[in-house]
Amino acid sequence: MVRWMRNRQPRYKSAVQLELERPSASYIADMLPPPAKPHNPADAIPAKWLHSSTNKARHAINVVRWTTEGRRLLTGSYSGEFTLWNGMAFNFETIMQAHDVAIRAATYSHNEDWLVSACNDGVIKYWQPNFNNVKAIQAHHDPIRGISFSPNDSKFVTASDDATLKIFDFAGGVEEATLTGHNWDAKSVDWHPTKGLLVSGSKDHQVKLWDPRTGRCLTTLHGHKNTLAKTLFEPCRGQLLATCGRDQIARVFDLRMMRDVCLLKGHDKEISTLTWHPIHVALLSTGGNDGSIYHYLLNEPSTPPGTTVSISPYDSLDPSNAPAQTIYPAHRVQHAHDAPVWSLDWHPLGHILASGSNDRATRFWTRPRPGDADCNNDKYHIGEAAAEAQGTYDRRGGRKTLREEEEQEMEDEADGLIDQKMPSRQPVLPGIPGLAMPGLGNDGTSVGGAQKNTLGVGNVPPPPPFTVPNGIPNIDPAEFAKLIAGGKLPPPLPPGMAGQGLPPPPPPLPPNFDLSKLPPGLLPPNFQVPHGFPPPPPPLGGNAGGLPGIGNENSGAGGSNVRKRAPLPSQHESLMEEQRKGKYRPVR
């Protein structure tokens, strides 16, 4: 776009010869916007899916409208909410409650200063570009199906299920005329982009052209055999009129001859909406009740093999009486949505098409870039089953987040079960080398499962530090090291040395203390307790003494002192317990 705007020239001058696009990713930078190719509408066909946007509270999307500058997309939902989506990143920007009921129609004024919206209650609201609600008027008492501005934005017209069209003065919000003539619900209305001419489609299978000045019906077109869904003037030249309905055929009328010149076939279900390309007159897009989106080129019949090719009335000797030309889709997006497509709207530059559907999703479509070879084989073109078989779609891709959460929960539960089965190691008492302490490792951490009490944690006091004496008299450091290596401890301090920065002397041994009563493995081999030293503490699992705060809970289970954590509770059992309490009801 930037390169084209820099080098563009007026059409009466010779065009700048830019490099042609080729099917390679290196030519993406050379892509030209649709205004640069006014005579090549095939390059603007939006065959590639870009993004799908959905609200947190999902509702059917009845209206999609690009803002006049093309930076955002406005959607109106069945819940009466306006949602703004970013036009480049397609992410959510803001949401607001615009109407109390479903929004059925919305359009911007030609001067880009106003937005009007209509709902099922027959209420019309005026909005500024910053979505400040200025006025609300009760236009009809039945749902409003269509709304359109006049070329100078001084008036607008509405179509309602009460079978009438009403013309309002925009500045005063006053009804000026009521157009009657339809025998059933009026489903669509449009004001000519440059002339004082109205077109409406109704449930009575009729297309009517009106004079807004006098309110008189100028003519009635009887081409359709079922309810009309959309009537729309071509916005560039204003010479063509497109209509579609539930008879599975869209028709293009030439206003100069007041007759249909093209029959757009190919839909298997009812056609619910259509839209003209803002740049190319020959490109028309339709949306069906089966969720499909078809793109037609009016200058290319695209006749399938085995079908008789028809001739355009413009090429016949008698254009007024020649039969209409049958045109088939130039491109089909058969599975664009999972429900009827209610609204289509082109970006003002003509490179992105937005679609809103009853499946509560807003999707963006664009032209394939050079080198895109798989865009025609995705799930939107050939279906989920065929795309999965070809490897262009992963059925589980939409459940990626849920699957990751479930896997994380399973990993956490598995880690807990592994922690219960961890084998025990031979621990030692912190600070006293060579002395074992069941239930604690060499680094002071718990082994074999979660422990209820640990030294230094909670109410359990840490053991006193054991430091090597440096200033004990009559003790040589080398001799002290030999005593430790030989399994012996130095003699107690002489009297009078306590209170000089050294620990107090231990109490004397109880009389007639038998070292053989200690559990095996607690003391090193051939260990002799010096005179005046207390015996080592008994094991934590014993019945005598022990450290405060540490009890014996599993001493009877095979003589093992390793605590094991109980199995983790099942979420299903917890849910069933809550349901029995009446807090949750099962899904019906």
Secondary structure, 3 states (H helix, E strand, C coil): CHHHHHHCCCCCCCCCCCCCCCCCHHHHHHCCCHHHCCCCHHHHCCCEEEEEECCCCCCCEEEEEECCCCCEEEEEECCCEEEEEECCCCCEEEEEECCCCCEEEEEECCCCCCEEEEECCCEEEEECCCCCEEEEEECCCCCEEEEEECCCCCEEEEEECCCEEEEEECCCCEEEEEEECCCCCEEEEEECCCCCCEEEEECCCCEEEEECCCCEEEEEECCCCCCEEEEEECCCCCCEEEEEECCCCEEEEECCCCEEEEEECCCCCCEEEEEECCCCCCEEEEEECCCCEEEEECCCCCCCCCCCCCCCHHHCCCCCCCCCEEECCCEEECCCCCCCEEEEEECCCCCEEEEEECCCCEEEEECCCCCCCCHHHCHHHHCHHHHHHHCCCCCCHHHHHHHHHHHHHHHHHHHHHHHHCCCCCCCCCCCCCCCCCCCECCCCCECCCCCCCCCCCCCCCCCCCCCCCCCCCCCCHHHHHHHHHCCCCCCCCCCCCCCCCCCCCCCCCCCCCCHHHCCCCCCCCCCCCCCCCCCCCCCCCCCCCCCCCCCCCCCCCCCCCCCCCCCCCCHHHHHHHHHHCCCCCCCC
